[in-house]
Structures are given as structure tokens and as C-alpha cells.
Amino acid sequence: MGAAVLVALVLVVSLVRVVSLVRSTAPKPVAAATSGQLLVYTTSSCPHCRRAKEFLDARGVAYVERRIDEDASAQRELAARGRMVVPTFVVDDDVQAGLDARGVLLEQLLRRHGLL
């Protein structure tokens, strides 16, 4: 009887650890981005990311930057969107991965959502 209780206790503790691990690795919603707001996934070493931010800043476009090289939850969010390209731009469910040479596609995304 004592062995059965010990086994049950070990199973419960293991289950609690698994549930805790799943909760800690699940993507968390982005609290800073609101409906209609531009979300930009970047890394610190990406020259295209720097160019994209300069493009947005020059046009006065507000955005929330999510650094996937510094924030594991940002990396999971980007992966959950089916992308692992930086920069990636998101407005609501509209996703634009990458930045073309003149920023035409980014400009189109911004215009579609009234951000430019």
C-alpha cells in the first residue's frame, strides 16, 4: 500500500511539472500591440530591420518592436505566425515578411490599414 501511494505521488508531481512547462513555453499574447497597430519583429544584427525602422520613423509611423534575439516569447510568437524572417510586419492578421528594396510592400500594408 505504501509503494502505491509513493508511485501516485511521483506521478502527480511529474504531471504538475509537465503542466508548468507547457504553460511557460506557450506563446503569450502581445499586450503592447492593440488592434490596428503595427508590430515589427526584428533582431539587433539585421540590417534590413534597421532600414525598416528608419523607413517607419521617417514617415512618423508608430510601431511596437519585438526583438526575437532578446525575447524568447517574441520568437515563439513569430514562429506561431508561420514565419521566421526578420523584419516581419504585422497589423492585426495581416502579415508581411521581409522588406523589399524600396519598401513598396510595407507601404502597401501601412496604407491598407490607414497607418500611412
N, C-alpha and C positions, 0 to 999 in steps of 0.2 A: 504494500500500500504506500509506503514512504517513497519508493522509487517512482511510482506512477505520479505522485504529486510533484516530485522533483522534475520529471520529464515535462509535465504540464506547465510548470513554472518556467522552464527553459524555453518552451515553445511560445509562451505569452511574451516573454522578454524579447525573443527573436522577432516576433510579429510587430511589437511596438517599435523596434529599431528599423524594420523594413518600412513601416508606415512613415516614420520620421524621415527616413532617407528620401522616400518618394515625395513627400511634401517639400523638402528642402531643395530638390532639384527640379520641381515643376516650374515652368515659366510663370513669372508673376506679371500681372498687368502693369502697364506703364502709367504711373499716376500722374506724371508731369505732362503727358500729351492728352489733350482734350479733343473732342470731335472737331474736325476741320483744321486741326493744327498739323504742321509739318514736323515729322520725326525723321531724323537723319542718323543712320548707323555709320560709324566711322572707326578708323584706327589712327593712332598718333603718327604712324610712319607712312601713311598713304598720301602720296602727292595729289591724287585725284580728289581725295577728301578735302585737302586744304584748298584746292581750286574751287570745289563745290561750295565750301563755306564762304570763300571770297566772293563768289558769284551771288550767293544769297545775301551776304552783308552789303554788297554794293547796291543791291536793289531794295534794301530795307525789309527783307522777308524774315519774319520771326520763325525760329525753329527750335526744337529740342534735340540736342545731340546725345546719342547713346554710343559710348565708346566700347566696342566689343573686345578690345585688347585690355581693358581695365575693369570690365564689369561682366562677370560670368552670366548674370541674368540677361544682360543685353545680347550676349552671344546666343543664349538659348532662345530668346525672342526672335532674333533674326533667323535662326535655323528653323524655328516653328513656322515661319512665313515661307519656308522652302527656298531661302536664299542664303548664300554665304559669300556675298560680293559686297565690297565697300567701294564707294559710298552706295548705300541703298536709301531711297527716299520713300516715305510712307505718309499718305494722308488718308485717314480712315482705312478703307480696304484697298485703296489704290496704291500699288507698289511699282516703283521704278528702280531697277537695279543698274548701277553703273552711271557714268557721266560721259556723254558724247563730247566731242571736241569743242563744240560751240554752245553746249548746254541747251540745245533745242528741245530735247525730250523732257528735261527738267522744267524748262519754261512752259511747255505744254501741260505738264502735271500741275504746275502752280496756277496756270490760267483756268484749267478745268475746275479748280476748287476756289477760285476767286482770291488767291493769295498774291497775285501779281497784276 
